[in-house]
Amino acid sequence: MDFNRTRYIPMSRRRRIYEGKGKTLYEGPEPGTLIQHFKDDATAFNAKKHQIIEGKGVLNNRISEYVFQHLNDIGVPTHFIKRLNMREQLIREVEIVPLEVVVRNVAAGSLSQRLGIEEGTQLPRSIIEFYYKNDQLGDPMVSEEHITAFGWATPQEIDDMMALAIRVNDFLTGLFLGVGIRLVDFKMECGRLFENDMMRIIVADEISPDSCRLWDIKSNEKMDKDRFRRDLGGLVEAYTEVAKRLGILIDNDRPAGSGPVLVKS
């Protein structure tokens, strides 16, 4: 299928499939495709804290596009097909596995709170955790026993998700290290892609400063959604800096009051 020739349908005329906290999914132009729209909503603590931050969706779209395109290029299967515009991507339709896969390299956030480990402590090795996607329950942490007992994923699917998580972690760690950023941890979601009689687990959702903890290597300055969670301010500026370092944005100051200045098409 030639996805480069897909017909673009204005948002107002599309059928909405799903609306989440930070993104909306619309029916795609071809069977088996969806359009993923990035919103400016910033949420934390399962949407108990909520704010509109102008430009956040544009930055997340561009950063996630950059990461997913590189993952595709190195053979990590993802749902990403191409970026359509400033806020939207064309993606493959998948059945989302109801789990968040969290990879931790450095102690931070809930791990530090749960185990009393000081934030910033390098972990003895990367740790993979699973959380059940359920806002009402606060996305509780679950074990492989829970996952298989309740049928959220099979043992083989768990193995596949862990293998993908390790590959993504290796790639992201090197990518960010090269631009002076420490990958503390990140959240990843996976989906089941059905092709003919085959089903495989692929990386879905997004990978952006909304779903990663990113610290400047020299200053330990937070460059991720913790700026919103912890009322540090400067979220768009931090996301813009991440995008600049990755070479996605033009390296000059943003005009006051305008959105991020984007160059690469």
Secondary structure, 3 states (H helix, E strand, C coil): CCHHHCCCCCHHHCCEEEECCCEEEEECCCCCEEEEEECCEEEECCCCEEEECCCHHHHHHHHHHHHHHHHHHCCCCECEEEECCCCEEEEECCEEEEEEEEEEEECCHHHHHHHCCCCCCEEEEEEEEEEECCHHHCCCEECHHHHHHCCCCCHHHHHHHHHHHHHHHHHHHHHHHCCCEEEEEEEEEEEEEEECCEEEEEEECCCCCCCEEEEECCCCCECCCHHHHCCCCCHHHHHHHHHHHCCCECCCCCCCCCCCCECCC
